Amino acid sequence: MSDNIVLVKNAFDETPATSPVTSPVLSTAGLERPDLVEIGTLFDTIAIHDSLVHIANTNELNMTWKELQSILNSLIAEQCKLAEENVKDETAKTMVESLTAKITYSINEHNNCPFTIQRLCELLIEPKKYYKMFVKYLRAIDKVLSVTSYWEDFVSTEEKKNEDENMDIEKAQDENMEEEKIEEEKVAEKTEVENMEEEKIEEEKVAEKAEEEKADATMEEKTDETMEEKVVEKEEAKTDEVEIGEKKIDKEEIEENKIEKKSSLPVDDDLDQPRKCAKMDLD
Protein backbone atom coordinates (compact mmCIF):
# COMPACT_ATOMS: atom_id res chain seq x y z
CA MET A 1 0.00 0.00 0.00
CA SER A 2 0.99 3.64 -0.31
CA ASP A 3 3.03 5.38 2.37
CA ASN A 4 0.26 7.97 2.62
CA ILE A 5 -2.06 5.72 4.64
CA VAL A 6 -3.61 7.89 7.29
CA LEU A 7 -4.97 5.13 9.54
CA VAL A 8 -2.73 2.48 11.10
CA LYS A 9 -4.29 -0.37 13.06
CA ASN A 10 -1.85 -0.18 15.95
CA ALA A 11 -2.92 3.38 16.52
CA PHE A 12 -6.35 2.07 17.49
CA ASP A 13 -5.21 -0.76 19.74
CA GLU A 14 -5.23 1.48 22.80
CA THR A 15 -8.85 2.43 22.24
CA PRO A 16 -11.13 0.66 24.78
CA ALA A 17 -13.33 -2.03 23.31
CA THR A 18 -16.42 -0.21 24.52
CA SER A 19 -15.51 3.03 22.72
CA PRO A 20 -17.36 3.81 19.51
CA VAL A 21 -15.54 3.11 16.26
CA THR A 22 -13.81 6.24 15.00
CA SER A 23 -11.98 6.99 11.79
CA PRO A 24 -9.88 9.83 10.44
CA VAL A 25 -11.41 12.55 8.35
CA LEU A 26 -10.78 11.66 4.73
CA SER A 27 -9.65 14.56 2.64
CA THR A 28 -10.70 14.84 -0.98
CA ALA A 29 -8.48 17.82 -1.70
CA GLY A 30 -6.87 17.52 -5.10
CA LEU A 31 -9.10 14.62 -6.07
CA GLU A 32 -11.58 15.57 -8.75
CA ARG A 33 -13.87 12.48 -8.70
CA PRO A 34 -12.66 9.83 -6.24
CA ASP A 35 -15.92 7.90 -6.75
CA LEU A 36 -15.03 7.22 -10.37
CA VAL A 37 -13.25 4.00 -9.49
CA GLU A 38 -15.44 1.40 -11.17
CA ILE A 39 -15.71 -2.13 -9.83
CA GLY A 40 -16.44 -3.67 -13.21
CA THR A 41 -14.89 -7.13 -13.42
CA LEU A 42 -12.19 -6.48 -10.81
CA PHE A 43 -13.42 -9.08 -8.33
CA ASP A 44 -14.69 -11.77 -10.71
CA THR A 45 -11.64 -13.94 -10.06
CA ILE A 46 -11.92 -13.82 -6.24
CA ALA A 47 -13.15 -17.02 -4.65
CA ILE A 48 -15.99 -16.46 -2.18
CA HIS A 49 -16.11 -18.53 1.00
CA ASP A 50 -19.21 -20.76 1.24
CA SER A 51 -19.94 -19.51 4.75
CA LEU A 52 -20.44 -15.96 3.47
CA VAL A 53 -22.90 -17.19 0.85
CA HIS A 54 -24.72 -19.20 3.52
CA ILE A 55 -25.01 -16.19 5.85
CA ALA A 56 -26.16 -13.94 3.00
CA ASN A 57 -28.92 -16.40 2.12
CA THR A 58 -30.05 -17.46 5.60
CA ASN A 59 -28.75 -14.95 8.19
CA GLU A 60 -27.51 -17.96 10.13
CA LEU A 61 -23.95 -18.31 11.48
CA ASN A 62 -22.17 -21.60 10.94
CA MET A 63 -18.88 -20.59 12.59
CA THR A 64 -17.52 -18.47 15.43
CA TRP A 65 -17.18 -14.69 15.10
CA LYS A 66 -13.39 -15.00 15.37
CA GLU A 67 -13.30 -17.34 12.36
CA LEU A 68 -15.67 -15.08 10.46
CA GLN A 69 -13.53 -12.01 11.25
CA SER A 70 -10.54 -13.65 9.56
CA ILE A 71 -12.56 -14.50 6.43
CA LEU A 72 -14.01 -10.97 6.20
CA ASN A 73 -10.62 -9.25 6.63
CA SER A 74 -9.02 -11.52 4.04
CA LEU A 75 -11.74 -10.89 1.44
CA ILE A 76 -11.81 -7.12 1.95
CA ALA A 77 -7.98 -6.92 1.77
CA GLU A 78 -7.99 -8.91 -1.49
CA GLN A 79 -10.69 -6.69 -3.02
CA CYS A 80 -8.85 -3.51 -2.02
CA LYS A 81 -5.57 -4.80 -3.42
CA LEU A 82 -7.16 -5.48 -6.81
CA ALA A 83 -8.89 -2.09 -6.75
CA GLU A 84 -5.72 -0.22 -5.87
CA GLU A 85 -3.93 -1.78 -8.80
CA ASN A 86 -6.46 -0.09 -11.08
CA VAL A 87 -6.50 3.28 -9.32
CA LYS A 88 -4.02 5.71 -10.87
CA ASP A 89 -4.76 8.77 -8.77
CA GLU A 90 -2.73 8.80 -5.54
CA THR A 91 -5.41 10.71 -3.64
CA ALA A 92 -8.00 8.11 -4.64
CA LYS A 93 -5.61 5.38 -3.49
CA THR A 94 -5.27 7.14 -0.16
CA MET A 95 -9.05 7.27 0.22
CA VAL A 96 -9.40 3.59 -0.62
CA GLU A 97 -6.63 2.66 1.84
CA SER A 98 -8.17 4.81 4.59
CA LEU A 99 -11.62 3.30 4.11
CA THR A 100 -10.13 -0.17 4.04
CA ALA A 101 -8.24 0.49 7.28
CA LYS A 102 -11.40 1.81 8.93
CA ILE A 103 -13.42 -1.20 7.80
CA THR A 104 -10.74 -3.60 9.06
CA TYR A 105 -10.64 -1.78 12.37
CA SER A 106 -14.42 -1.94 12.69
CA ILE A 107 -14.45 -5.67 12.04
CA ASN A 108 -11.75 -6.31 14.62
CA GLU A 109 -13.26 -3.99 17.22
CA HIS A 110 -16.60 -5.81 17.31
CA ASN A 111 -16.55 -8.26 20.21
CA ASN A 112 -19.37 -10.22 18.63
CA CYS A 113 -20.91 -10.54 15.21
CA PRO A 114 -22.86 -7.35 14.29
CA PHE A 115 -26.55 -7.81 13.63
CA THR A 116 -26.01 -6.43 10.07
CA ILE A 117 -23.85 -9.44 9.14
CA GLN A 118 -26.31 -10.69 6.51
CA ARG A 119 -26.25 -7.37 4.62
CA LEU A 120 -22.45 -7.23 4.95
CA CYS A 121 -22.09 -10.67 3.37
CA GLU A 122 -24.53 -9.73 0.59
CA LEU A 123 -22.34 -6.72 -0.30
CA LEU A 124 -19.08 -8.65 -0.08
CA ILE A 125 -20.08 -11.58 -2.29
CA GLU A 126 -21.76 -9.45 -5.01
CA PRO A 127 -20.44 -5.86 -4.79
CA LYS A 128 -21.23 -4.83 -8.39
CA LYS A 129 -24.83 -5.97 -7.95
CA TYR A 130 -25.37 -3.06 -5.57
CA TYR A 131 -22.68 -0.50 -6.47
CA LYS A 132 -20.87 0.54 -9.61
CA MET A 133 -18.14 2.60 -7.90
CA PHE A 134 -15.67 0.99 -5.54
CA VAL A 135 -15.47 3.92 -3.08
CA LYS A 136 -19.25 4.01 -2.67
CA TYR A 137 -19.13 0.27 -2.08
CA LEU A 138 -16.53 0.73 0.69
CA ARG A 139 -18.61 3.47 2.30
CA ALA A 140 -21.64 1.17 2.31
CA ILE A 141 -19.61 -1.54 4.07
CA ASP A 142 -18.34 1.03 6.58
CA LYS A 143 -21.91 2.13 7.29
CA VAL A 144 -23.10 -1.46 7.72
CA LEU A 145 -20.36 -2.03 10.32
CA SER A 146 -21.13 1.19 12.24
CA VAL A 147 -23.62 -0.51 14.56
CA THR A 148 -23.50 -1.40 18.24
CA SER A 149 -26.09 -4.19 18.34
CA TYR A 150 -25.04 -7.78 17.90
CA TRP A 151 -26.45 -10.59 15.83
CA GLU A 152 -27.12 -12.63 18.99
CA ASP A 153 -29.38 -9.88 20.36
CA PHE A 154 -31.22 -9.63 17.08
CA VAL A 155 -31.58 -13.39 16.84
CA SER A 156 -32.75 -13.58 20.46
CA THR A 157 -35.40 -10.97 19.70
CA GLU A 158 -36.40 -12.82 16.55
CA GLU A 159 -36.45 -16.11 18.41
CA LYS A 160 -38.61 -14.58 21.13
CA LYS A 161 -40.90 -13.17 18.47
CA ASN A 162 -41.05 -16.56 16.80
CA GLU A 163 -41.66 -18.21 20.14
CA ASP A 164 -44.48 -15.76 20.85
CA GLU A 165 -45.91 -16.42 17.40
CA ASN A 166 -45.60 -20.16 17.96
CA MET A 167 -47.28 -19.79 21.34
CA ASP A 168 -50.08 -17.83 19.70
CA ILE A 169 -50.38 -20.52 17.05
CA GLU A 170 -50.40 -23.26 19.67
CA LYS A 171 -52.95 -21.31 21.71
CA ALA A 172 -55.13 -20.89 18.63
CA GLN A 173 -54.74 -24.60 17.87
CA ASP A 174 -55.67 -25.48 21.46
CA GLU A 175 -58.71 -23.22 21.23
CA ASN A 176 -59.68 -24.82 17.93
CA MET A 177 -59.23 -28.27 19.43
CA GLU A 178 -61.32 -27.23 22.44
CA GLU A 179 -64.04 -25.87 20.15
CA GLU A 180 -63.91 -29.05 18.08
CA LYS A 181 -64.11 -31.12 21.26
CA ILE A 182 -67.13 -29.12 22.48
CA GLU A 183 -68.72 -29.45 19.05
CA GLU A 184 -68.07 -33.19 19.04
CA GLU A 185 -69.57 -33.48 22.53
CA LYS A 186 -72.64 -31.54 21.38
CA VAL A 187 -72.98 -33.78 18.33
CA ALA A 188 -72.48 -36.87 20.49
CA GLU A 189 -75.03 -35.61 23.01
CA LYS A 190 -77.49 -34.78 20.24
CA THR A 191 -76.90 -38.18 18.67
CA GLU A 192 -77.39 -39.87 22.04
CA VAL A 193 -80.65 -37.98 22.62
CA GLU A 194 -81.83 -38.87 19.13
CA ASN A 195 -80.88 -42.50 19.70
CA MET A 196 -82.72 -42.49 23.02
CA GLU A 197 -85.76 -40.97 21.33
CA GLU A 198 -85.58 -43.55 18.58
CA GLU A 199 -85.19 -46.35 21.13
CA LYS A 200 -88.11 -44.96 23.12
CA ILE A 201 -90.25 -44.76 19.99
CA GLU A 202 -89.15 -48.28 19.05
CA GLU A 203 -89.97 -49.56 22.53
CA GLU A 204 -93.38 -47.87 22.37
CA LYS A 205 -93.98 -49.49 19.00
CA VAL A 206 -92.96 -52.87 20.38
CA ALA A 207 -95.18 -52.37 23.44
CA GLU A 208 -98.04 -51.24 21.24
CA LYS A 209 -97.56 -54.27 19.01
CA ALA A 210 -97.44 -56.53 22.07
CA GLU A 211 -100.70 -54.97 23.33
CA GLU A 212 -102.27 -55.52 19.94
CA GLU A 213 -101.08 -59.12 19.91
CA LYS A 214 -102.39 -59.55 23.44
CA ALA A 215 -105.73 -58.03 22.46
CA ASP A 216 -105.87 -60.29 19.40
CA ALA A 217 -105.05 -63.30 21.56
CA THR A 218 -107.78 -62.28 24.07
CA MET A 219 -110.21 -61.84 21.20
CA GLU A 220 -109.28 -65.25 19.85
CA GLU A 221 -109.75 -66.76 23.31
CA LYS A 222 -113.15 -65.11 23.60
CA THR A 223 -114.05 -66.30 20.13
CA ASP A 224 -112.96 -69.81 21.03
CA GLU A 225 -114.95 -69.64 24.27
CA THR A 226 -118.01 -68.38 22.40
CA MET A 227 -117.66 -71.15 19.87
CA GLU A 228 -117.25 -73.68 22.66
CA GLU A 229 -120.34 -72.28 24.40
CA LYS A 230 -122.29 -72.52 21.17
CA VAL A 231 -121.11 -76.06 20.68
CA VAL A 232 -122.12 -76.86 24.26
CA GLU A 233 -125.46 -75.18 23.75
CA LYS A 234 -125.99 -77.14 20.57
CA GLU A 235 -125.04 -80.33 22.32
CA GLU A 236 -127.34 -79.48 25.23
CA ALA A 237 -130.11 -78.60 22.79
CA LYS A 238 -129.60 -81.92 21.06
CA THR A 239 -129.60 -83.64 24.39
CA ASP A 240 -132.85 -81.87 25.34
CA GLU A 241 -134.39 -82.77 22.01
CA VAL A 242 -133.34 -86.35 22.50
CA GLU A 243 -134.76 -86.35 26.01
CA ILE A 244 -137.94 -84.70 24.84
CA GLY A 245 -138.20 -87.18 22.01
CA GLU A 246 -137.53 -90.04 24.34
CA LYS A 247 -140.13 -88.71 26.80
CA LYS A 248 -142.57 -88.28 23.95
CA ILE A 249 -141.86 -91.81 22.76
CA ASP A 250 -142.22 -93.09 26.29
CA LYS A 251 -145.48 -91.23 26.67
CA GLU A 252 -146.73 -92.58 23.38
CA GLU A 253 -145.70 -96.06 24.36
CA ILE A 254 -147.53 -95.62 27.68
CA GLU A 255 -150.58 -94.41 25.86
CA GLU A 256 -150.39 -97.26 23.44
CA ASN A 257 -150.04 -99.67 26.32
CA LYS A 258 -153.03 -98.17 28.01
CA ILE A 259 -155.03 -98.44 24.87
CA GLU A 260 -153.94 -102.01 24.35
CA LYS A 261 -154.85 -102.85 27.92
CA LYS A 262 -158.14 -101.16 27.58
CA SER A 263 -158.96 -102.90 24.39
CA SER A 264 -158.16 -106.23 25.93
CA LEU A 265 -160.84 -105.82 28.63
CA PRO A 266 -164.44 -107.32 28.00
CA VAL A 267 -166.99 -104.79 26.86
CA ASP A 268 -170.21 -104.46 28.91
CA ASP A 269 -172.59 -102.45 26.79
CA ASP A 270 -175.02 -101.78 29.57
CA LEU A 271 -172.43 -100.70 32.01
CA ASP A 272 -170.55 -98.81 29.50
CA GLN A 273 -173.52 -96.93 28.15
CA PRO A 274 -173.61 -94.25 30.89
CA ARG A 275 -169.88 -93.70 30.52
CA LYS A 276 -170.23 -93.17 26.84
CA CYS A 277 -173.04 -90.73 27.47
CA ALA A 278 -171.00 -88.91 30.04
CA LYS A 279 -168.08 -88.77 27.65
CA MET A 280 -170.28 -87.47 24.92
CA ASP A 281 -171.65 -84.84 27.24
CA LEU A 282 -168.13 -83.79 28.07
CA ASP A 283 -167.24 -83.63 24.43
HUQUI-V581807 format. One record per run of one state. SS is the DSSP state (@ for helix, = for strand, . for the rest). FROM is the first residue (numbers start at 1). LEN is the number of residues. If there is no record, write none. Layout:
((SS;FROM;LEN) (SS;FROM;LEN))
//
This chain:
((.;1;8) (@;9;4) (.;13;25) (=;38;1) (.;39;11) (@;50;9) (.;59;6) (@;65;21) (.;86;4) (@;90;20) (.;110;4) (=;114;1) (.;115;2) (@;117;9) (.;126;1) (@;127;4) (.;131;2) (=;133;1) (@;134;12) (.;146;4) (=;150;1) (@;151;114) (.;265;4) (@;269;14) (.;283;1))
//
